[in-house]
């Protein structure tokens, strides 16, 4: 196992910014293009999504140790949801530029590990979204949990509609 | 730059072959390069239940490397499988040498995957590890060393 080569002090450490948020603040809006995710140090952040009627539907409440807005780091696409501060919170700002720089400086093994993990995550997200996209066609109730819809669909996977 | 394939170790399994057993101490994680892996859990009463399948590109067995817990389920090759084995020491050394920021994001990815898959609850130890790592992060440090 050869780990030689690069000297250890060459690996620069990334310094994160911290942001304090008040109850009711909107951290980000669905549809925004952005390059930041947030690690929640304290507080509570509610994730909301616009439903087919145009109403904001609560998806989940994130708390300490959770991450919000991760899609901005992993895919070139707009925010899939809105994040609203449910209780005074402190978040660490994770910028895509920081991630990219850190990955560039990282060992190839770590680069590969991260790529595999983010690839796995994105394929799970794609599967989930595919199921959610079909949900409205099955006259989903406005307040139905999207996860329930997801389960319904995987439930009758066997009968191929046509 | 060193190719990851020189550090990693490729292994093949025939359908039905056991990759690891539940309860064992794990010293390797695996990335599925080809084939599918069935994750099987022993149930009370001696029965076995399938927890799920790991598809190509999926990773499994990494928990044991991160928190040194015994394998929570067995892994069985469902097809002819090509796996990339990641030895514990490689994982540990590499992670230690990694920018702590990136280390946190790797933990974050593991968590996101589990949450999105929705099959495995996040073990409290893992949550604890993550919370500890997160608090480690320097806050409000002036950006002097750029």
Interface residues (C-beta under 8 A of the other chain):
Chain A: X1 X2 X3 X5 X8 X11 X12 X13 X14 X15 X16 X17 X18 X39 X41 X64 X65 X67 X70 X73 X92 X94 X98 X99 X102 X103 X105 X106 X107 X108 X109 X110 X111 X112 X113 X114 X116 X117 X118 X119 X120 X121 X123 X124 X125 X128 X147
Chain B: X1 X2 X3 X4 X7 X8 X31 X55 X57 X58 X59 X86 X89 X90 X93 X94 X95 X97 X98 X99 X100 X101 X102 X104 X105 X106 X108 X109 X110 X111 X112 X113 X116 X117 X118 X127 X130 X131 X134 X135 X137 X138 X139 X140 X141 X143 X145
